[in-house]
Amino acid sequence: MDKKDLLFYQAYEDFYAMACESKAFELFCKDAFGADFSQDGFSDLHQIDMILQNIPEKDNIHILDIGCGNGKMLGYLQKKTGAKIYGFDYSSNAIKKAKELFVKDSEFKEGLIGEIEYPKEKFDLITSMDTIYFAPDMSKFVLQVMSWLKTNGIFFVGYQEGDVIPKTENVKTAVLSQILDNNNIKYQVYDITKQTYDLLAKKREVALLYKNDFEKEGHKDWFDLLMMQTECTTEPFDSFKKKMARYIYVINK
Ligand SMILES: C[S@@+](CC[C@H](N)C(=O)[O-])C[C@H]1O[C@@H](n2cnc3c(N)ncnc32)[C@H](O)[C@@H]1O
C-alpha cells in the first residue's frame, strides 16, 4: 500500500512540519489542552491523566501509542512513570521529530495501521487517541492490538463518531462498542461529548488569542483550519451532540 494514497496523509505531513517549528502552535496547545503534545485532536491533560491512572505501578512497563505523532504524549507518560515507550505513525515528519526528542528507552517507527506488527503479549498499556478509526478494517485491527497486550493489559482509546466515521445512534451502537461486544471483550466507556464540545470552544477562544502570532510566523492557514474545525461550537450543544459523539474506552484483556 502506498501511504501517499491514504486519507489525510499529506495533510498530516504538513501538520507535523508546522507543529515541529511553530511557537504559536506550542503556546496554543499549552493554553487549550493544558500541555503541548502537538495535539491534532482532543487529548487534553485531563484525558492524559486518565491514561496515567491505568498504568500499573511496577518496574519495566511497556507502553505503545498508535498514531503517536511526534511522541510528546508518550514522552510525558515516560516522565511520569519511567516506562519504555513505543510509538508508530504514518507521518515521517512526526516520527523523525519523535526520534530526535525521545532517545532513551524508546522505539518510534514509521508504519501503517493494519500493516505494522509487534510481538504478542508485549505491552502493559496501548493507547490510541483519535486514530483507531483510520483502520481499513477496525474489527481486525482491534483484535490485532489485543494480541499485542499482556494479560490484564489495558487498551485506552479516545474515539469519535461524526467526523472520519459517521455518527451512530448512541454509545451501544458505536462501531467500537459493537466490535468489543461481538468479541466478548470487557470494557468501560465514558461519554465525553460535552467535555469535547467545551474543549472545542476553548480551542477556538485560544486560537483567536494567538491569531497574530500564527500570522507573523506565516501559519495563517493553520489558524484558519482551527477556526474551521471549531466552527461547530457556534451552535448550541443540543444540535452539536446530534452530529458528533466522543467516548473514552478503557478496554481490558
Ligand atoms: C487525529 S490525529 C491524532 C494524533 C494524536 N494521537 C493526538 O491525539 O493528537 C491522527 C494521527 O494518526 C496518524 N494516522 C492517520 N492514519 C494513519 C494510518 N493509516 N496509519 C498510521 N498512522 C495514521 C496521523 O498521522 C495522526 O498522527
PDBQT file of the ligand as one rigid body, heavy atoms in Angstrom, charges set to zero:
ROOT
HETATM    1  C1  LIG A 301      -6.351  12.849  14.786  1.00  0.00    +0.000 C 
HETATM    2  S1  LIG A 301      -4.602  12.598  14.785  1.00  0.00    +0.000 S 
HETATM    3  C2  LIG A 301      -4.317  12.213  16.480  1.00  0.00    +0.000 C 
HETATM    4  C3  LIG A 301      -2.875  12.399  16.857  1.00  0.00    +0.000 C 
HETATM    5  C4  LIG A 301      -2.578  12.247  18.339  1.00  0.00    +0.000 C 
HETATM    6  N1  LIG A 301      -2.788  10.865  18.772  1.00  0.00    +0.000 N 
HETATM    7  C5  LIG A 301      -3.409  13.212  19.154  1.00  0.00    +0.000 C 
HETATM    8  O1  LIG A 301      -4.217  12.775  19.995  1.00  0.00    +0.000 OA
HETATM    9  O2  LIG A 301      -3.262  14.426  18.965  1.00  0.00    +0.000 OA
HETATM   10  C6  LIG A 301      -4.420  11.029  13.948  1.00  0.00    +0.000 C 
HETATM   11  C7  LIG A 301      -2.987  10.500  13.906  1.00  0.00    +0.000 C 
HETATM   12  O3  LIG A 301      -2.971   9.238  13.232  1.00  0.00    +0.000 OA
HETATM   13  C8  LIG A 301      -1.980   9.216  12.207  1.00  0.00    +0.000 C 
HETATM   14  N2  LIG A 301      -2.539   8.338  11.170  1.00  0.00    +0.000 N 
HETATM   15  C9  LIG A 301      -3.650   8.537  10.401  1.00  0.00    +0.000 A 
HETATM   16  N3  LIG A 301      -3.882   7.494   9.599  1.00  0.00    +0.000 NA
HETATM   17  C10 LIG A 301      -2.903   6.582   9.855  1.00  0.00    +0.000 A 
HETATM   18  C11 LIG A 301      -2.604   5.284   9.335  1.00  0.00    +0.000 A 
HETATM   19  N4  LIG A 301      -3.369   4.742   8.390  1.00  0.00    +0.000 N 
HETATM   20  N5  LIG A 301      -1.524   4.628   9.831  1.00  0.00    +0.000 NA
HETATM   21  C12 LIG A 301      -0.737   5.198  10.777  1.00  0.00    +0.000 A 
HETATM   22  N6  LIG A 301      -0.973   6.428  11.310  1.00  0.00    +0.000 NA
HETATM   23  C13 LIG A 301      -2.046   7.117  10.856  1.00  0.00    +0.000 A 
HETATM   24  C14 LIG A 301      -1.802  10.687  11.805  1.00  0.00    +0.000 C 
HETATM   25  O4  LIG A 301      -0.537  10.980  11.256  1.00  0.00    +0.000 OA
HETATM   26  C15 LIG A 301      -2.018  11.393  13.140  1.00  0.00    +0.000 C 
HETATM   27  O5  LIG A 301      -0.821  11.485  13.900  1.00  0.00    +0.000 OA
ENDROOT
TORSDOF 0
